[in-house]
Every structure is written in C-alpha cells, then in structure tokens.
C-alpha cells in the first residue's frame, strides 16, 4: 500500500463497501478494498476501505450522506 493511505471505513457488509467505493470513485477519490473476512465464516473479520489521507474530508462527507440514505 502506498504511503499516506488510511482506513476510512470498515464493515462486514460487502454491498455497502461497494456502494461507498462507487460513490468515492464518482468523486475522483481512489480507494482500495482490503477484505479481511474469513472465507469460511463471513461473520469473522471486516472489509476495510482505504483512501489517500488528502481525500479524508471529502470522503467522510460522502460516507455520512450514504449512511443517512442506506
């Protein structure tokens, strides 16, 4: 992972992660999904969404809006 990347969101819901990643990409914010869920037992572990720290404020606003609607 590149320098200055931060975990901006974590969830166990892969659909929500995909929605957030799509919205961020529409805003020209690059993101990376790191799935740390156990492949046998999806109830263990999380899916993490990472972005460059310079995009933090804009990403948090977008995520807040998504959380209000989802």
C-alpha positions in Angstrom: 0.0 0.0 0.0 1.2 3.5 -0.8 2.3 5.9 1.8 -0.3 8.2 3.4 -3.3 5.8 2.9 -5.7 5.5 5.7 -8.6 3.2 6.6 -11.7 5.4 6.1 -14.5 2.8 6.6 -14.9 -0.8 7.9 -17.9 -3.0 7.6 -19.0 -6.7 7.4 -21.4 -5.8 4.6 -19.7 -6.2 1.2 -22.6 -4.4 -0.6 -22.2 -1.3 1.5 -18.5 -1.2 0.9 -19.1 -1.5 -2.9 -21.6 1.4 -2.8 -19.2 3.6 -0.9 -16.4 2.7 -3.2 -18.5 3.6 -6.2 -19.6 6.9 -4.8 -16.0 7.8 -4.0 -14.9 6.9 -7.5 -17.5 9.2 -8.9 -15.9 12.0 -6.8 -12.5 11.0 -8.3 -11.3 9.6 -4.9 -9.2 6.5 -5.4 -9.9 3.7 -2.9 -8.7 0.2 -2.2 -10.8 -2.6 -0.6 -9.0 -5.0 1.8 -11.2 -7.9 2.7 -10.1 -9.5 5.9 -13.2 -11.7 6.4 -12.7 -15.3 6.9 -13.6 -17.1 3.7 -15.4 -19.9 5.5 -17.2 -17.9 8.2 -18.1 -14.5 6.9 -19.2 -13.4 10.3 -15.5 -13.1 11.4 -13.4 -10.2 10.2 -14.1 -7.0 8.4 -13.8 -5.4 5.0 -11.8 -2.2 5.1 -11.8 0.7 2.6 -8.6 2.7 2.3 -8.1 6.1 0.7 -5.3 8.7 0.5 -5.3 10.9 3.6 -5.6 14.0 1.5 -9.1 13.0 0.5 -10.3 12.3 4.0 -12.7 15.3 4.5 -14.5 14.8 1.2 -14.7 11.1 1.7 -16.2 11.4 5.2 -18.9 13.8 3.9 -19.8 11.3 1.1 -19.9 8.4 3.6 -22.0 10.3 6.0 -24.5 11.1 3.2 -24.6 7.4 2.2 -25.1 6.3 5.8 -28.1 8.6 6.1 -29.6 7.1 2.9 -28.7 3.4 3.4 
